[in-house]
């Protein structure tokens, strides 16, 4: 997978959890974080504060880590 594929997916699905991305691309969540980092740094993607839960510890941390595509205004 290349960064263009990740960017295309996020344009089509403006908000996605790390878990959704990992399942879609069949890639490890830690590897995806490494790919998302330059996109966040460039301002193309924004990491959102995760969903608030009741702290039951039954949710995978990747399902609470959310990313959002940032629309470039021209």
C-alpha positions as CSV (number, residue, x, y, z in Angstrom):
1,X,0.0,0.0,0.0
2,X,1.2,3.5,-0.8
3,X,0.2,6.8,0.8
4,X,-1.9,7.7,-2.2
5,X,-4.2,4.7,-1.5
6,X,-4.5,5.8,2.1
7,X,-5.3,9.4,1.0
8,X,-7.9,8.3,-1.5
9,X,-9.6,6.1,1.1
10,X,-9.7,9.0,3.6
11,X,-11.1,11.4,1.0
12,X,-13.9,8.9,0.4
13,X,-14.4,8.2,4.1
14,X,-13.6,11.5,5.8
15,X,-13.5,10.0,9.3
16,X,-12.1,6.6,10.0
17,X,-10.7,4.7,13.0
18,X,-7.3,3.2,12.9
19,X,-9.0,-0.2,13.2
20,X,-11.2,0.5,10.1
21,X,-8.1,1.5,8.1
22,X,-6.2,-1.6,9.3
23,X,-9.0,-3.9,8.3
24,X,-9.6,-2.2,4.9
25,X,-5.9,-2.3,3.9
26,X,-5.0,-5.6,5.7
27,X,-2.1,-3.9,7.5
28,X,-0.9,-3.7,11.1
29,X,-2.2,-0.7,13.1
30,X,1.4,0.3,14.1
31,X,2.5,0.3,10.5
32,X,-0.5,2.5,9.6
33,X,0.4,5.0,12.3
34,X,3.7,5.4,10.6
35,X,2.0,6.1,7.3
36,X,-0.4,8.5,8.8
37,X,2.3,10.5,10.6
38,X,3.6,12.4,7.5
39,X,0.0,13.1,6.4
40,X,-0.8,14.6,9.8
41,X,2.4,16.6,9.7
42,X,1.6,18.0,6.2
43,X,-1.9,18.9,7.4
44,X,-3.8,16.6,5.1
45,X,-5.1,14.4,7.9
46,X,-6.0,15.3,11.5
47,X,-6.0,12.9,14.4
48,X,-9.2,13.4,16.4
49,X,-9.7,12.8,20.1
50,X,-11.0,9.3,20.4
51,X,-14.5,8.3,21.3
52,X,-15.2,8.6,24.9
53,X,-16.2,5.3,26.4
54,X,-17.2,4.0,29.8
55,X,-13.7,2.6,30.4
56,X,-14.8,-1.0,30.4
57,X,-11.6,-2.0,28.6
58,X,-13.5,-4.1,26.1
59,X,-12.8,-1.8,23.1
60,X,-9.7,-2.2,21.1
61,X,-7.6,1.0,21.4
62,X,-7.4,1.1,17.6
63,X,-11.2,1.5,17.4
64,X,-10.9,4.7,19.5
65,X,-8.1,6.3,17.5
66,X,-9.8,8.4,14.9
67,X,-8.5,10.2,11.8
68,X,-10.1,12.8,9.6
69,X,-9.3,14.0,6.1
70,X,-8.7,17.7,6.0
71,X,-10.3,19.5,3.0
72,X,-8.0,21.9,1.4
73,X,-9.7,25.2,0.9
74,X,-8.8,27.1,-2.3
